[in-house]
Amino acid sequence: MIVRDKYGIIVQHPSMDGGDSSARMGISSLENDEQLHRFLDDKFHLVSHPYQTEWNNSSKTSRD
């Protein structure tokens, strides 16, 4: 089951944790890439979730 938050971004169910959102959205973007720009900060660094404070810092994003 794909769960999305109020912004339409894929999150983990049931906690609504956005820590893996960039990876999940990347996979889903094979069909639709309209939301990928949200995962880049002002320096074009990848963030895990653009709106969840815990995950919108590029230094907390895994590069693996």
Secondary structure, 3 states (H helix, E strand, C coil): CCEECCCCCEECCCCCCCCCHHHHHHHHCCCCCCCHHHHECCCCCECCCCCCHHHCCHHHCCCC
